[in-house]
Amino acid sequence: MKFIAGACVTFLTLLPFASAADAVSWRTADEIAARINAPTFPNRDFAITEFGAMPGGKTDCTAAVTQAIAACSKAGGGRVVVPPGAWLTGAIHLRSNVNLHVSEGATLLFTPDPAAYLPAVYTRWEGTECMNYSPFIYAFEQENIAVTGTGTLDGQASEENWWKWAERDPQTRTSPAGPDAAALVASGDKNLPVAQRIYGAGHFLRPSFFQPYRCKNVLIDGLHIRRSPMWEINPVLCTNVTVRNLDILSHGPNNDGCDPEASRDVLIEGCTFDTGDDCIAIKSGRNDDGRRVGVAVENLVIRKCTMKDGHGGVVIGSEIAGGCRNVFAEDCTMDSPNLERVLRVKSNARRGGVIENLFLRNITVGRVAEAILTVDFLYEEGANGPHKPILRNVQFDHVTARSTPRVFYIASFEGATVDGIKLAHCQFSGVEASELVEHAGRIELDDVTIEPKQKPQSLHSRPSGSL
């Protein structure tokens, strides 16, 4: 489908839209949200100062925080309280029934010393399981855990420490992390036991900021998050997750805001994302290792969020081998010349994945730099592989944009599936270029207006269209 951006085009179709999953609708989103319940905790506080923590941001408080968490857990749960002030720490490992509460005026400063995140823990790095540096805040197979408050989590990452591990040499185009990343992917494809995929000391795979792994009933609420090594919020193989009222500002490499990975029943609401990579990136494992684990990411509700800088507002992939289903985003605002897409789906023939039932409504877009909907199935390895990705049943309703180069950027390949895309009651202004659609099936438009950046004096309209 292509049209010249020199005319205002209105599409109206009265044809029924036949979805591959007709049983999934916005009612499904209500059902998902109704069963997501944030954990609650006993009315019992353990201040880290009671265990020897010293303010000022210069004295290592890791042992005090660890002891407070242990005491809280032993007592049956409650809050571990970080009082106002600056507190230096290394890795924090949460236990069941513990709420790490960072008070107003408090800042947890995470040391940039990699040794503070050892020994290595069972984790995922860009979709492949391994033993690596501990995430800054980590939990493994715990229940009822939280990080709350109105204080700040500051990773202190910069070009002088964590971020330089991803910096590419201008001559060789390789980074310090490049050989480790390639070796890890190869070990996953060869099904090397995870216990033998040992990274951490002497290697360059950056940890995530907050990663609960195989946990149930997870809450992170109210915090300011700054300067992460890479991904900010990364629940992996978790159930019943609430990500709420976060203010995330971190512009380093691969600094995704929130990456629900192979998790189910996830609510992301009231958050502001200003990131160096994707605002929200939904994942389920990479290549053969993702298929080995074989768990889809499913049942996500995203609402009342603000997306500023980032590669995409809502992104599916690229590590999506386990599949993705039932994603609902509504009442969000996206606006920045440095925000590239509203919805982006990316995979290739090595990652594959079935991606279905993506719903967006009441999305207000100011400026995006590439497109409203981008489907990139030629990402990295492209068509080189046996696992052809599938995308089906994508619905936009009441999505408006003030300025976008194009509505669709769909780059797929023969044998992959992109089908069942519907836009209804949408208006896109400031469109600058012709649409790019390659190897796509049905795209249906109902009451959709596309206005060029320079509106001509005489406008033309088409009464109906089905692409």
LINRA-V91510 format. One record per run of one state. SS is the DSSP state (a for helix, b for strand, c for the rest). FROM is the first residue (numbers start at 1). LEN is the number of residues. If there is no record, write none. Layout:
BEGIN
ss:from:len
SS:FROM:LEN
SS:FROM:LEN
END
This chain:
BEGIN
ss:from:len
c:1:8
b:9:3
c:12:14
a:26:10
c:36:9
b:45:3
a:48:4
c:52:8
b:60:1
c:61:1
a:62:13
c:75:3
b:78:5
c:83:2
b:85:5
c:90:2
b:92:2
c:94:4
b:98:5
c:103:3
b:106:5
c:111:3
a:114:4
c:118:3
b:121:5
c:126:2
b:128:5
c:133:4
b:137:4
c:141:2
b:143:7
c:150:2
b:152:3
c:155:7
a:162:5
c:167:11
a:178:12
c:190:4
a:194:3
c:197:1
b:198:1
c:199:11
b:210:4
c:214:2
b:216:6
c:222:2
b:224:3
c:227:6
b:233:1
c:234:2
b:236:1
c:237:2
b:239:6
c:245:2
b:247:4
c:251:7
b:258:1
c:259:2
b:261:1
c:262:2
b:264:6
c:270:2
b:272:4
c:276:4
b:280:4
c:284:1
b:285:1
c:286:1
a:287:7
c:294:3
b:297:7
c:304:2
b:306:2
c:308:2
b:310:1
c:311:3
b:314:3
c:317:3
b:320:1
c:321:3
b:324:11
c:335:4
b:339:1
c:340:1
b:341:6
c:347:7
b:354:15
c:369:2
b:371:6
c:377:13
b:390:15
c:405:3
b:408:4
c:412:5
b:417:15
c:432:4
b:436:3
c:439:4
b:443:10
c:453:13
b:466:1
c:467:1
END
